[in-house]
Amino acid sequence: MFGMENMAKQFLSSPEGQKMIMDFISSPDGVNTIKKMVGTPEGKKAVGTLIKTALPALGLSGEEMGMITGILDKFL
């Protein structure tokens, strides 16, 4: 899709992208949107993919990232 995935990854790895995502997911609208999305199989997969994409930008250790992705893979 015209490199949209790469553009999204690049944006999520920027400080501006991270702040925008954090502001949204901590807002009442963001919480409600996530609740609705996670209620569907497609939404669960999308949220899992989003989290996995954002993990490297959070500066977590390899062990922490492995634990988180393992949990996501198990439940999503």
N, CA, C and O atoms as CSV, one atom per row, in Angstrom:
chain,resi,resn,atom,element,x,y,z
A,1,MET,N,N,0.839,-1.201,0.000
A,1,MET,CA,C,0.000,0.000,0.000
A,1,MET,C,C,0.873,1.251,0.000
A,1,MET,O,O,0.765,2.078,0.905
A,2,PHE,N,N,1.720,1.397,-0.983
A,2,PHE,CA,C,2.539,2.589,-1.147
A,2,PHE,C,C,3.439,2.858,0.047
A,2,PHE,O,O,3.701,4.018,0.367
A,3,GLY,N,N,3.915,1.822,0.709
A,3,GLY,CA,C,4.824,2.000,1.824
A,3,GLY,C,C,4.184,2.559,3.084
A,3,GLY,O,O,4.872,3.121,3.935
A,4,MET,N,N,2.870,2.408,3.208
A,4,MET,CA,C,2.167,2.964,4.364
A,4,MET,C,C,2.671,2.345,5.672
A,4,MET,O,O,2.791,3.037,6.682
A,5,GLU,N,N,2.961,1.054,5.650
A,5,GLU,CA,C,3.433,0.403,6.871
A,5,GLU,C,C,4.768,0.998,7.316
A,5,GLU,O,O,4.976,1.258,8.501
A,6,ASN,N,N,5.665,1.210,6.361
A,6,ASN,CA,C,6.965,1.810,6.693
A,6,ASN,C,C,6.808,3.239,7.190
A,6,ASN,O,O,7.500,3.657,8.117
A,7,MET,N,N,5.901,3.985,6.575
A,7,MET,CA,C,5.657,5.354,7.022
A,7,MET,C,C,5.089,5.367,8.435
A,7,MET,O,O,5.473,6.201,9.255
A,8,ALA,N,N,4.179,4.446,8.719
A,8,ALA,CA,C,3.593,4.361,10.054
A,8,ALA,C,C,4.664,3.995,11.081
A,8,ALA,O,O,4.707,4.586,12.160
A,9,LYS,N,N,5.527,3.034,10.762
A,9,LYS,CA,C,6.599,2.648,11.677
A,9,LYS,C,C,7.540,3.819,11.939
A,9,LYS,O,O,7.963,4.048,13.073
A,10,GLN,N,N,7.859,4.548,10.888
A,10,GLN,CA,C,8.753,5.698,11.032
A,10,GLN,C,C,8.106,6.763,11.914
A,10,GLN,O,O,8.769,7.338,12.778
A,11,PHE,N,N,6.828,7.027,11.704
A,11,PHE,CA,C,6.126,8.025,12.507
A,11,PHE,C,C,6.055,7.584,13.969
A,11,PHE,O,O,6.289,8.387,14.873
A,12,LEU,N,N,5.730,6.300,14.203
A,12,LEU,CA,C,5.629,5.800,15.574
A,12,LEU,C,C,6.964,5.828,16.302
A,12,LEU,O,O,6.998,5.892,17.531
A,13,SER,N,N,8.057,5.782,15.561
A,13,SER,CA,C,9.362,5.806,16.208
A,13,SER,C,C,9.841,7.227,16.492
A,13,SER,O,O,10.864,7.411,17.150
A,14,SER,N,N,9.114,8.232,16.003
A,14,SER,CA,C,9.503,9.617,16.261
A,14,SER,C,C,8.905,10.089,17.583
A,14,SER,O,O,7.859,9.591,18.000
A,15,PRO,N,N,9.556,11.043,18.245
A,15,PRO,CA,C,9.004,11.565,19.506
A,15,PRO,C,C,7.601,12.157,19.328
A,15,PRO,O,O,6.759,12.024,20.216
A,16,GLU,N,N,7.348,12.798,18.210
A,16,GLU,CA,C,6.032,13.373,17.961
A,16,GLU,C,C,4.966,12.293,17.825
A,16,GLU,O,O,3.866,12.419,18.363
A,17,GLY,N,N,5.308,11.227,17.096
A,17,GLY,CA,C,4.376,10.120,16.911
A,17,GLY,C,C,4.082,9.416,18.220
A,17,GLY,O,O,2.935,9.069,18.502
A,18,GLN,N,N,5.118,9.205,19.019
A,18,GLN,CA,C,4.936,8.547,20.311
A,18,GLN,C,C,4.055,9.383,21.230
A,18,GLN,O,O,3.189,8.850,21.924
A,19,LYS,N,N,4.280,10.705,21.233
A,19,LYS,CA,C,3.468,11.583,22.080
A,19,LYS,C,C,2.010,11.581,21.634
A,19,LYS,O,O,1.101,11.555,22.463
A,20,MET,N,N,1.793,11.610,20.319
A,20,MET,CA,C,0.429,11.601,19.801
A,20,MET,C,C,-0.293,10.319,20.201
A,20,MET,O,O,-1.445,10.357,20.635
A,21,ILE,N,N,0.386,9.192,20.054
A,21,ILE,CA,C,-0.217,7.906,20.422
A,21,ILE,C,C,-0.505,7.865,21.919
A,21,ILE,O,O,-1.592,7.453,22.324
A,22,MET,N,N,0.443,8.281,22.737
A,22,MET,CA,C,0.246,8.255,24.190
A,22,MET,C,C,-0.895,9.184,24.604
A,22,MET,O,O,-1.707,8.831,25.459
A,23,ASP,N,N,-0.956,10.364,24.001
A,23,ASP,CA,C,-2.051,11.289,24.308
A,23,ASP,C,C,-3.394,10.677,23.949
A,23,ASP,O,O,-4.360,10.793,24.704
A,24,PHE,N,N,-3.453,10.020,22.789
A,24,PHE,CA,C,-4.715,9.428,22.351
A,24,PHE,C,C,-5.129,8.263,23.234
A,24,PHE,O,O,-6.273,8.206,23.686
A,25,ILE,N,N,-4.210,7.329,23.486
A,25,ILE,CA,C,-4.616,6.140,24.231
A,25,ILE,C,C,-4.885,6.423,25.700
A,25,ILE,O,O,-5.506,5.608,26.382
A,26,SER,N,N,-4.430,7.558,26.191
A,26,SER,CA,C,-4.722,7.910,27.581
A,26,SER,C,C,-5.954,8.799,27.705
A,26,SER,O,O,-6.362,9.141,28.815
A,27,SER,N,N,-6.545,9.173,26.584
A,27,SER,CA,C,-7.751,10.000,26.613
A,27,SER,C,C,-8.997,9.120,26.707
A,27,SER,O,O,-8.952,7.951,26.324
A,28,PRO,N,N,-10.102,9.660,27.207
A,28,PRO,CA,C,-11.345,8.870,27.258
A,28,PRO,C,C,-11.763,8.330,25.885
A,28,PRO,O,O,-12.208,7.187,25.777
A,29,ASP,N,N,-11.621,9.150,24.840
A,29,ASP,CA,C,-11.961,8.680,23.486
A,29,ASP,C,C,-11.053,7.540,23.055
A,29,ASP,O,O,-11.511,6.580,22.435
A,30,GLY,N,N,-9.776,7.639,23.376
A,30,GLY,CA,C,-8.832,6.588,23.017
A,30,GLY,C,C,-9.130,5.280,23.736
A,30,GLY,O,O,-9.081,4.206,23.135
A,31,VAL,N,N,-9.438,5.375,25.020
A,31,VAL,CA,C,-9.770,4.177,25.801
A,31,VAL,C,C,-11.006,3.503,25.225
A,31,VAL,O,O,-11.027,2.284,25.057
A,32,ASN,N,N,-12.035,4.286,24.921
A,32,ASN,CA,C,-13.264,3.721,24.347
A,32,ASN,C,C,-13.016,3.101,22.979
A,32,ASN,O,O,-13.558,2.038,22.675
A,33,THR,N,N,-12.209,3.746,22.157
A,33,THR,CA,C,-11.888,3.210,20.834
A,33,THR,C,C,-11.159,1.888,20.952
A,33,THR,O,O,-11.469,0.936,20.235
A,34,ILE,N,N,-10.184,1.822,21.858
A,34,ILE,CA,C,-9.425,0.589,22.041
A,34,ILE,C,C,-10.332,-0.527,22.555
A,34,ILE,O,O,-10.227,-1.668,22.105
A,35,LYS,N,N,-11.214,-0.207,23.485
A,35,LYS,CA,C,-12.148,-1.218,24.000
A,35,LYS,C,C,-13.006,-1.793,22.877
A,35,LYS,O,O,-13.216,-3.004,22.811
A,36,LYS,N,N,-13.501,-0.926,21.997
A,36,LYS,CA,C,-14.330,-1.389,20.880
A,36,LYS,C,C,-13.512,-2.248,19.915
A,36,LYS,O,O,-13.981,-3.286,19.447
A,37,MET,N,N,-12.288,-1.811,19.624
A,37,MET,CA,C,-11.449,-2.539,18.676
A,37,MET,C,C,-11.075,-3.917,19.198
A,37,MET,O,O,-11.109,-4.896,18.453
A,38,VAL,N,N,-10.723,-3.997,20.463
A,38,VAL,CA,C,-10.267,-5.258,21.032
A,38,VAL,C,C,-11.410,-6.257,21.133
A,38,VAL,O,O,-11.174,-7.449,21.330
A,39,GLY,N,N,-12.628,-5.791,21.003
A,39,GLY,CA,C,-13.784,-6.675,21.052
A,39,GLY,C,C,-13.986,-7.504,19.803
A,39,GLY,O,O,-14.875,-8.354,19.769
A,40,THR,N,N,-13.184,-7.278,18.774
A,40,THR,CA,C,-13.288,-8.039,17.533
A,40,THR,C,C,-11.962,-8.752,17.255
A,40,THR,O,O,-10.907,-8.272,17.668
A,41,PRO,N,N,-12.004,-9.885,16.564
A,41,PRO,CA,C,-10.743,-10.581,16.235
A,41,PRO,C,C,-9.786,-9.712,15.410
A,41,PRO,O,O,-8.576,-9.729,15.636
A,42,GLU,N,N,-10.329,-8.960,14.463
A,42,GLU,CA,C,-9.484,-8.095,13.638
A,42,GLU,C,C,-8.873,-6.986,14.481
A,42,GLU,O,O,-7.713,-6.618,14.300
A,43,GLY,N,N,-9.667,-6.463,15.398
A,43,GLY,CA,C,-9.179,-5.396,16.273
A,43,GLY,C,C,-8.084,-5.878,17.197
A,43,GLY,O,O,-7.104,-5.169,17.423
A,44,LYS,N,N,-8.239,-7.084,17.737
A,44,LYS,CA,C,-7.202,-7.648,18.604
A,44,LYS,C,C,-5.886,-7.755,17.846
A,44,LYS,O,O,-4.827,-7.403,18.366
A,45,LYS,N,N,-5.965,-8.243,16.619
A,45,LYS,CA,C,-4.755,-8.393,15.814
A,45,LYS,C,C,-4.133,-7.022,15.509
A,45,LYS,O,O,-2.915,-6.863,15.578
A,46,ALA,N,N,-4.964,-6.046,15.177
A,46,ALA,CA,C,-4.459,-4.707,14.863
A,46,ALA,C,C,-3.799,-4.065,16.079
A,46,ALA,O,O,-2.735,-3.460,15.955
A,47,VAL,N,N,-4.415,-4.189,17.245
A,47,VAL,CA,C,-3.843,-3.612,18.457
A,47,VAL,C,C,-2.528,-4.313,18.786
A,47,VAL,O,O,-1.555,-3.660,19.164
A,48,GLY,N,N,-2.494,-5.632,18.644
A,48,GLY,CA,C,-1.254,-6.369,18.877
A,48,GLY,C,C,-0.147,-5.926,17.944
A,48,GLY,O,O,0.996,-5.752,18.368
A,49,THR,N,N,-0.475,-5.744,16.685
A,49,THR,CA,C,0.506,-5.288,15.699
A,49,THR,C,C,0.992,-3.893,16.034
A,49,THR,O,O,2.186,-3.610,15.936
A,50,LEU,N,N,0.078,-3.018,16.428
A,50,LEU,CA,C,0.452,-1.645,16.795
A,50,LEU,C,C,1.406,-1.649,17.983
A,50,LEU,O,O,2.413,-0.940,17.979
A,51,ILE,N,N,1.093,-2.439,18.986
A,51,ILE,CA,C,1.955,-2.503,20.169
A,51,ILE,C,C,3.335,-3.046,19.788
A,51,ILE,O,O,4.359,-2.508,20.209
A,52,LYS,N,N,3.352,-4.113,18.989
A,52,LYS,CA,C,4.635,-4.687,18.576
A,52,LYS,C,C,5.451,-3.685,17.766
A,52,LYS,O,O,6.676,-3.652,17.882
A,53,THR,N,N,4.799,-2.879,16.961
A,53,THR,CA,C,5.486,-1.877,16.158
A,53,THR,C,C,6.059,-0.777,17.030
A,53,THR,O,O,7.141,-0.261,16.750
A,54,ALA,N,N,5.341,-0.413,18.086
A,54,ALA,CA,C,5.768,0.678,18.954
A,54,ALA,C,C,6.830,0.254,19.968
A,54,ALA,O,O,7.563,1.107,20.468
A,55,LEU,N,N,6.934,-1.023,20.283
A,55,LEU,CA,C,7.854,-1.492,21.328
A,55,LEU,C,C,9.305,-1.040,21.136
A,55,LEU,O,O,9.915,-0.558,22.091
A,56,PRO,N,N,9.872,-1.179,19.945
A,56,PRO,CA,C,11.280,-0.777,19.798
A,56,PRO,C,C,11.524,0.696,20.129
A,56,PRO,O,O,12.605,1.057,20.594
A,57,ALA,N,N,10.551,1.522,19.898
A,57,ALA,CA,C,10.705,2.953,20.161
A,57,ALA,C,C,10.651,3.276,21.652
A,57,ALA,O,O,11.005,4.384,22.054
A,58,LEU,N,N,10.220,2.335,22.464
A,58,LEU,CA,C,10.095,2.583,23.897
A,58,LEU,C,C,11.403,2.367,24.648
A,58,LEU,O,O,11.490,2.664,25.839
A,59,GLY,N,N,12.413,1.858,23.967
A,59,GLY,CA,C,13.707,1.667,24.591
A,59,GLY,C,C,13.760,0.511,25.574
A,59,GLY,O,O,14.554,0.532,26.515
A,60,LEU,N,N,12.928,-0.491,25.367
A,60,LEU,CA,C,12.913,-1.654,26.244
A,60,LEU,C,C,14.076,-2.582,25.915
A,60,LEU,O,O,14.597,-2.576,24.799
A,61,SER,N,N,14.468,-3.368,26.890
A,61,SER,CA,C,15.519,-4.353,26.645
A,61,SER,C,C,14.965,-5.470,25.766
A,61,SER,O,O,13.752,-5.609,25.611
A,62,GLY,N,N,15.856,-6.250,25.203
A,62,GLY,CA,C,15.440,-7.387,24.382
A,62,GLY,C,C,14.611,-8.378,25.180
A,62,GLY,O,O,13.643,-8.945,24.674
A,63,GLU,N,N,14.995,-8.579,26.424
A,63,GLU,CA,C,14.254,-9.508,27.286
A,63,GLU,C,C,12.831,-8.995,27.541
A,63,GLU,O,O,11.869,-9.760,27.471
A,64,GLU,N,N,12.708,-7.700,27.838
A,64,GLU,CA,C,11.377,-7.123,28.079
A,64,GLU,C,C,10.512,-7.198,26.826
A,64,GLU,O,O,9.334,-7.547,26.894
A,65,MET,N,N,11.108,-6.868,25.682
A,65,MET,CA,C,10.353,-6.931,24.433
A,65,MET,C,C,9.922,-8.362,24.146
A,65,MET,O,O,8.800,-8.595,23.697
A,66,GLY,N,N,10.804,-9.318,24.401
A,66,GLY,CA,C,10.472,-10.716,24.179
A,66,GLY,C,C,9.315,-11.179,25.045
A,66,GLY,O,O,8.433,-11.904,24.584
A,67,MET,N,N,9.324,-10.760,26.300
A,67,MET,CA,C,8.230,-11.133,27.205
A,67,MET,C,C,6.905,-10.539,26.734
A,67,MET,O,O,5.881,-11.222,26.722
A,68,ILE,N,N,6.930,-9.276,26.352
A,68,ILE,CA,C,5.706,-8.600,25.919
A,68,ILE,C,C,5.176,-9.211,24.629
A,68,ILE,O,O,3.983,-9.491,24.519
A,69,THR,N,N,6.057,-9.418,23.652
A,69,THR,CA,C,5.582,-9.997,22.387
A,69,THR,C,C,5.101,-11.428,22.595
A,69,THR,O,O,4.153,-11.863,21.941
A,70,GLY,N,N,5.741,-12.159,23.494
A,70,GLY,CA,C,5.287,-13.514,23.796
A,70,GLY,C,C,3.887,-13.535,24.371
A,70,GLY,O,O,3.058,-14.366,24.000
A,71,ILE,N,N,3.636,-12.611,25.280
A,71,ILE,CA,C,2.303,-12.499,25.881
A,71,ILE,C,C,1.281,-12.112,24.817
A,71,ILE,O,O,0.194,-12.686,24.755
A,72,LEU,N,N,1.631,-11.144,23.987
A,72,LEU,CA,C,0.715,-10.716,22.919
A,72,LEU,C,C,0.407,-11.869,21.971
A,72,LEU,O,O,-0.745,-12.082,21.592
A,73,ASP,N,N,1.438,-12.606,21.594
A,73,ASP,CA,C,1.241,-13.737,20.671
A,73,ASP,C,C,0.321,-14.783,21.302
A,73,ASP,O,O,-0.492,-15.391,20.607
A,74,LYS,N,N,0.443,-14.994,22.593
A,74,LYS,CA,C,-0.358,-15.996,23.271
A,74,LYS,C,C,-1.830,-15.595,23.334
A,74,LYS,O,O,-2.709,-16.435,23.143
A,75,PHE,N,N,-2.098,-14.347,23.594
A,75,PHE,CA,C,-3.478,-13.901,23.802
A,75,PHE,C,C,-4.145,-13.317,22.561
A,75,PHE,O,O,-5.372,-13.222,22.509
A,76,LEU,N,N,-3.370,-12.931,21.579
A,76,LEU,CA,C,-3.969,-12.352,20.379
A,76,LEU,C,C,-3.813,-13.326,19.250
A,76,LEU,O,O,-4.247,-13.049,18.132
